[in-house]
Amino acid sequence: MRRSRRRYSRRRSRPSENLEEWVPRTRLGKMIQEGRIASIQEIFMEGLRIREPQIVDALLPDLQEEVININLVQKQTDAGEKSRFKAIVAVGNRDGYIGLGSGKTSQVRAAIEKAAVDARLNIVPVRRGCGSWECGCGRPHSVQFLVEGKCSGVRIAILPGPRGLGLVASEVAKVILGLAGIKDCWTRSYGSTRTVPSFAYAVFDALKKSYSLITPADWVR
């Protein structure tokens, strides 16, 4: 038996631990604490993997998080019914970085905290620009070109829009796009869009693919 409960809440993110008491356990964490890496852009340029959530908290202090969905999942066992909560949380700085994660425990608060940690570990950069032929302002308010994402039976396409259009999307997509720093775009979705976890991960997959195409601006780099 499975029951679904949606809840959308907005709040400032809080680091999972105090950064002053943080003891890095990975090589990347030690490099950040020593000051050898000062920005999160260097991590993605070097192709390094983030394995500690405190790394994201240290390099993106203005990170925000949103609870996308909470499901109550029940499983029948020999001892009876076992209930657990599954949370989907999105994190972003509203300036080109977005992460999405899930967590499942027997308590709602613990599930949200676990999902927030997972979202920080999955954070990715988003390529922004002005890809609409109706605008041409050159500011990073939308996507540079059409991007598509897919998860399970859900597929979504994000199209660049002119400045001032806003987010023409569902509530879940608006939350994720807003955290990524996308202000104007159109969206087209196909499949079982009422399945909130699959739809959220489809939007995240589309944003993650924004760097899959190399543009002429990247040739110099």
Contacts in CASP RR format, 6 or more apart in sequence:
PFRMAT RR
TARGET T0000
AUTHOR 0000-0000-0000
METHOD contacts of the structure
MODEL  1
MRRSRRRYSRRRSRPSENLEEWVPRTRLGKMIQEGRIASIQEIFMEGLRI
REPQIVDALLPDLQEEVININLVQKQTDAGEKSRFKAIVAVGNRDGYIGL
GSGKTSQVRAAIEKAAVDARLNIVPVRRGCGSWECGCGRPHSVQFLVEGK
CSGVRIAILPGPRGLGLVASEVAKVILGLAGIKDCWTRSYGSTRTVPSFA
YAVFDALKKSYSLITPADWVR
1 74 0 8 1.000
1 76 0 8 1.000
1 81 0 8 1.000
2 71 0 8 1.000
2 72 0 8 1.000
2 73 0 8 1.000
2 74 0 8 1.000
3 71 0 8 1.000
3 72 0 8 1.000
3 74 0 8 1.000
4 69 0 8 1.000
4 71 0 8 1.000
4 72 0 8 1.000
4 196 0 8 1.000
5 70 0 8 1.000
5 71 0 8 1.000
5 72 0 8 1.000
6 69 0 8 1.000
6 70 0 8 1.000
6 196 0 8 1.000
7 67 0 8 1.000
7 69 0 8 1.000
7 70 0 8 1.000
8 66 0 8 1.000
8 67 0 8 1.000
8 68 0 8 1.000
8 171 0 8 1.000
8 175 0 8 1.000
9 66 0 8 1.000
9 67 0 8 1.000
10 64 0 8 1.000
10 66 0 8 1.000
11 64 0 8 1.000
11 65 0 8 1.000
11 66 0 8 1.000
12 64 0 8 1.000
12 65 0 8 1.000
13 57 0 8 1.000
13 63 0 8 1.000
13 64 0 8 1.000
13 65 0 8 1.000
13 91 0 8 1.000
13 116 0 8 1.000
15 53 0 8 1.000
15 54 0 8 1.000
15 57 0 8 1.000
16 53 0 8 1.000
16 54 0 8 1.000
16 57 0 8 1.000
16 113 0 8 1.000
16 116 0 8 1.000
16 117 0 8 1.000
17 54 0 8 1.000
19 54 0 8 1.000
19 57 0 8 1.000
19 58 0 8 1.000
22 33 0 8 1.000
22 54 0 8 1.000
22 58 0 8 1.000
24 30 0 8 1.000
24 32 0 8 1.000
24 33 0 8 1.000
24 52 0 8 1.000
24 54 0 8 1.000
25 51 0 8 1.000
25 52 0 8 1.000
26 51 0 8 1.000
26 52 0 8 1.000
28 37 0 8 1.000
28 43 0 8 1.000
28 48 0 8 1.000
28 49 0 8 1.000
28 50 0 8 1.000
28 51 0 8 1.000
28 52 0 8 1.000
28 55 0 8 1.000
29 52 0 8 1.000
29 54 0 8 1.000
29 55 0 8 1.000
31 37 0 8 1.000
32 55 0 8 1.000
32 58 0 8 1.000
32 59 0 8 1.000
33 58 0 8 1.000
37 43 0 8 1.000
37 59 0 8 1.000
39 59 0 8 1.000
40 56 0 8 1.000
40 59 0 8 1.000
40 60 0 8 1.000
40 97 0 8 1.000
40 123 0 8 1.000
41 125 0 8 1.000
43 50 0 8 1.000
43 55 0 8 1.000
43 59 0 8 1.000
44 124 0 8 1.000
44 125 0 8 1.000
50 56 0 8 1.000
50 120 0 8 1.000
50 121 0 8 1.000
50 123 0 8 1.000
51 121 0 8 1.000
53 116 0 8 1.000
53 117 0 8 1.000
53 120 0 8 1.000
53 121 0 8 1.000
56 63 0 8 1.000
56 91 0 8 1.000
56 120 0 8 1.000
56 121 0 8 1.000
56 123 0 8 1.000
57 63 0 8 1.000
57 120 0 8 1.000
60 92 0 8 1.000
60 93 0 8 1.000
60 97 0 8 1.000
60 123 0 8 1.000
62 93 0 8 1.000
62 95 0 8 1.000
63 91 0 8 1.000
63 92 0 8 1.000
63 93 0 8 1.000
63 97 0 8 1.000
63 120 0 8 1.000
64 91 0 8 1.000
64 92 0 8 1.000
64 93 0 8 1.000
64 94 0 8 1.000
64 179 0 8 1.000
65 89 0 8 1.000
65 90 0 8 1.000
65 91 0 8 1.000
65 92 0 8 1.000
65 116 0 8 1.000
65 119 0 8 1.000
66 89 0 8 1.000
66 90 0 8 1.000
66 91 0 8 1.000
66 175 0 8 1.000
66 176 0 8 1.000
66 179 0 8 1.000
67 87 0 8 1.000
67 88 0 8 1.000
67 89 0 8 1.000
67 112 0 8 1.000
68 88 0 8 1.000
68 89 0 8 1.000
68 90 0 8 1.000
68 100 0 8 1.000
68 172 0 8 1.000
68 175 0 8 1.000
68 176 0 8 1.000
68 196 0 8 1.000
68 200 0 8 1.000
69 87 0 8 1.000
69 88 0 8 1.000
69 172 0 8 1.000
69 196 0 8 1.000
69 197 0 8 1.000
69 200 0 8 1.000
70 85 0 8 1.000
70 86 0 8 1.000
70 87 0 8 1.000
70 88 0 8 1.000
70 108 0 8 1.000
70 111 0 8 1.000
70 112 0 8 1.000
71 85 0 8 1.000
71 86 0 8 1.000
71 87 0 8 1.000
71 197 0 8 1.000
72 83 0 8 1.000
72 84 0 8 1.000
72 85 0 8 1.000
73 83 0 8 1.000
73 84 0 8 1.000
73 85 0 8 1.000
73 86 0 8 1.000
73 104 0 8 1.000
74 81 0 8 1.000
74 82 0 8 1.000
74 83 0 8 1.000
74 84 0 8 1.000
75 81 0 8 1.000
75 82 0 8 1.000
75 83 0 8 1.000
75 84 0 8 1.000
76 82 0 8 1.000
83 106 0 8 1.000
84 104 0 8 1.000
84 105 0 8 1.000
84 106 0 8 1.000
84 111 0 8 1.000
85 104 0 8 1.000
85 105 0 8 1.000
85 106 0 8 1.000
85 107 0 8 1.000
85 108 0 8 1.000
85 111 0 8 1.000
86 102 0 8 1.000
86 103 0 8 1.000
86 104 0 8 1.000
86 111 0 8 1.000
86 197 0 8 1.000
87 102 0 8 1.000
87 103 0 8 1.000
87 104 0 8 1.000
87 108 0 8 1.000
87 111 0 8 1.000
87 112 0 8 1.000
87 114 0 8 1.000
87 115 0 8 1.000
88 100 0 8 1.000
88 101 0 8 1.000
88 102 0 8 1.000
88 103 0 8 1.000
88 115 0 8 1.000
88 196 0 8 1.000
88 197 0 8 1.000
88 200 0 8 1.000
89 100 0 8 1.000
89 101 0 8 1.000
89 102 0 8 1.000
89 103 0 8 1.000
89 112 0 8 1.000
89 115 0 8 1.000
89 116 0 8 1.000
89 118 0 8 1.000
89 119 0 8 1.000
90 98 0 8 1.000
90 99 0 8 1.000
90 100 0 8 1.000
90 101 0 8 1.000
90 119 0 8 1.000
90 175 0 8 1.000
90 176 0 8 1.000
90 179 0 8 1.000
90 200 0 8 1.000
90 204 0 8 1.000
91 98 0 8 1.000
91 99 0 8 1.000
91 100 0 8 1.000
91 116 0 8 1.000
91 119 0 8 1.000
91 120 0 8 1.000
91 123 0 8 1.000
91 179 0 8 1.000
92 98 0 8 1.000
92 99 0 8 1.000
92 123 0 8 1.000
92 179 0 8 1.000
92 180 0 8 1.000
93 179 0 8 1.000
94 178 0 8 1.000
94 179 0 8 1.000
94 180 0 8 1.000
94 181 0 8 1.000
95 181 0 8 1.000
96 125 0 8 1.000
96 126 0 8 1.000
96 128 0 8 1.000
96 180 0 8 1.000
96 181 0 8 1.000
97 123 0 8 1.000
97 124 0 8 1.000
97 125 0 8 1.000
97 126 0 8 1.000
97 180 0 8 1.000
98 123 0 8 1.000
98 124 0 8 1.000
98 126 0 8 1.000
98 176 0 8 1.000
98 179 0 8 1.000
98 180 0 8 1.000
98 181 0 8 1.000
98 204 0 8 1.000
98 207 0 8 1.000
99 119 0 8 1.000
99 120 0 8 1.000
99 122 0 8 1.000
99 123 0 8 1.000
99 124 0 8 1.000
99 179 0 8 1.000
99 204 0 8 1.000
100 119 0 8 1.000
100 122 0 8 1.000
100 176 0 8 1.000
100 200 0 8 1.000
100 201 0 8 1.000
100 204 0 8 1.000
101 115 0 8 1.000
101 116 0 8 1.000
101 118 0 8 1.000
101 119 0 8 1.000
101 122 0 8 1.000
102 115 0 8 1.000
102 118 0 8 1.000
102 197 0 8 1.000
103 111 0 8 1.000
103 112 0 8 1.000
103 114 0 8 1.000
103 115 0 8 1.000
103 118 0 8 1.000
104 111 0 8 1.000
104 114 0 8 1.000
105 111 0 8 1.000
105 114 0 8 1.000
124 207 0 8 1.000
124 208 0 8 1.000
124 211 0 8 1.000
125 211 0 8 1.000
126 180 0 8 1.000
126 181 0 8 1.000
126 182 0 8 1.000
126 207 0 8 1.000
126 208 0 8 1.000
126 210 0 8 1.000
126 211 0 8 1.000
127 143 0 8 1.000
127 144 0 8 1.000
127 210 0 8 1.000
127 211 0 8 1.000
128 140 0 8 1.000
128 141 0 8 1.000
128 142 0 8 1.000
128 143 0 8 1.000
128 144 0 8 1.000
128 180 0 8 1.000
128 181 0 8 1.000
128 182 0 8 1.000
128 210 0 8 1.000
129 138 0 8 1.000
129 139 0 8 1.000
129 140 0 8 1.000
129 141 0 8 1.000
129 142 0 8 1.000
129 143 0 8 1.000
129 144 0 8 1.000
129 160 0 8 1.000
130 136 0 8 1.000
130 137 0 8 1.000
130 138 0 8 1.000
130 139 0 8 1.000
130 140 0 8 1.000
130 141 0 8 1.000
130 142 0 8 1.000
130 144 0 8 1.000
130 160 0 8 1.000
130 163 0 8 1.000
131 142 0 8 1.000
131 143 0 8 1.000
131 144 0 8 1.000
131 145 0 8 1.000
131 160 0 8 1.000
131 161 0 8 1.000
132 142 0 8 1.000
132 160 0 8 1.000
132 161 0 8 1.000
132 162 0 8 1.000
132 184 0 8 1.000
134 161 0 8 1.000
134 162 0 8 1.000
135 142 0 8 1.000
135 161 0 8 1.000
135 162 0 8 1.000
135 163 0 8 1.000
136 162 0 8 1.000
137 163 0 8 1.000
139 163 0 8 1.000
141 163 0 8 1.000
141 164 0 8 1.000
141 182 0 8 1.000
141 183 0 8 1.000
141 184 0 8 1.000
142 160 0 8 1.000
142 161 0 8 1.000
142 163 0 8 1.000
142 182 0 8 1.000
142 183 0 8 1.000
142 184 0 8 1.000
142 185 0 8 1.000
143 158 0 8 1.000
143 159 0 8 1.000
143 160 0 8 1.000
143 182 0 8 1.000
143 185 0 8 1.000
143 210 0 8 1.000
144 160 0 8 1.000
144 210 0 8 1.000
144 215 0 8 1.000
145 160 0 8 1.000
145 213 0 8 1.000
146 157 0 8 1.000
146 158 0 8 1.000
146 159 0 8 1.000
146 160 0 8 1.000
147 157 0 8 1.000
147 158 0 8 1.000
147 206 0 8 1.000
147 207 0 8 1.000
147 209 0 8 1.000
147 210 0 8 1.000
148 155 0 8 1.000
148 156 0 8 1.000
148 157 0 8 1.000
148 158 0 8 1.000
148 206 0 8 1.000
148 209 0 8 1.000
149 155 0 8 1.000
149 156 0 8 1.000
149 157 0 8 1.000
149 202 0 8 1.000
149 203 0 8 1.000
149 205 0 8 1.000
149 206 0 8 1.000
149 209 0 8 1.000
150 156 0 8 1.000
150 202 0 8 1.000
150 205 0 8 1.000
151 198 0 8 1.000
151 199 0 8 1.000
151 201 0 8 1.000
151 202 0 8 1.000
151 205 0 8 1.000
152 192 0 8 1.000
152 195 0 8 1.000
152 198 0 8 1.000
152 201 0 8 1.000
152 202 0 8 1.000
153 191 0 8 1.000
153 192 0 8 1.000
153 195 0 8 1.000
153 198 0 8 1.000
154 189 0 8 1.000
154 190 0 8 1.000
154 191 0 8 1.000
154 192 0 8 1.000
154 193 0 8 1.000
154 195 0 8 1.000
154 198 0 8 1.000
154 199 0 8 1.000
154 202 0 8 1.000
155 189 0 8 1.000
155 190 0 8 1.000
155 191 0 8 1.000
155 202 0 8 1.000
156 173 0 8 1.000
156 187 0 8 1.000
156 188 0 8 1.000
156 189 0 8 1.000
156 190 0 8 1.000
156 199 0 8 1.000
156 202 0 8 1.000
156 203 0 8 1.000
156 206 0 8 1.000
157 187 0 8 1.000
157 188 0 8 1.000
157 189 0 8 1.000
157 206 0 8 1.000
158 177 0 8 1.000
158 182 0 8 1.000
158 185 0 8 1.000
158 186 0 8 1.000
158 187 0 8 1.000
158 203 0 8 1.000
158 206 0 8 1.000
158 207 0 8 1.000
159 185 0 8 1.000
159 186 0 8 1.000
159 187 0 8 1.000
159 188 0 8 1.000
160 184 0 8 1.000
160 185 0 8 1.000
161 184 0 8 1.000
161 185 0 8 1.000
161 186 0 8 1.000
162 184 0 8 1.000
163 183 0 8 1.000
163 184 0 8 1.000
164 183 0 8 1.000
164 184 0 8 1.000
165 184 0 8 1.000
165 185 0 8 1.000
165 186 0 8 1.000
166 183 0 8 1.000
166 184 0 8 1.000
166 185 0 8 1.000
167 173 0 8 1.000
167 174 0 8 1.000
167 177 0 8 1.000
167 178 0 8 1.000
167 182 0 8 1.000
167 183 0 8 1.000
167 184 0 8 1.000
167 185 0 8 1.000
167 187 0 8 1.000
168 185 0 8 1.000
168 186 0 8 1.000
168 187 0 8 1.000
169 177 0 8 1.000
169 185 0 8 1.000
169 186 0 8 1.000
169 187 0 8 1.000
170 187 0 8 1.000
170 189 0 8 1.000
170 193 0 8 1.000
170 199 0 8 1.000
172 196 0 8 1.000
172 199 0 8 1.000
172 200 0 8 1.000
172 203 0 8 1.000
173 187 0 8 1.000
173 189 0 8 1.000
173 199 0 8 1.000
173 203 0 8 1.000
176 200 0 8 1.000
176 203 0 8 1.000
176 204 0 8 1.000
176 207 0 8 1.000
177 185 0 8 1.000
177 203 0 8 1.000
177 207 0 8 1.000
180 207 0 8 1.000
182 207 0 8 1.000
189 199 0 8 1.000
189 202 0 8 1.000
192 198 0 8 1.000
192 199 0 8 1.000
193 199 0 8 1.000
END
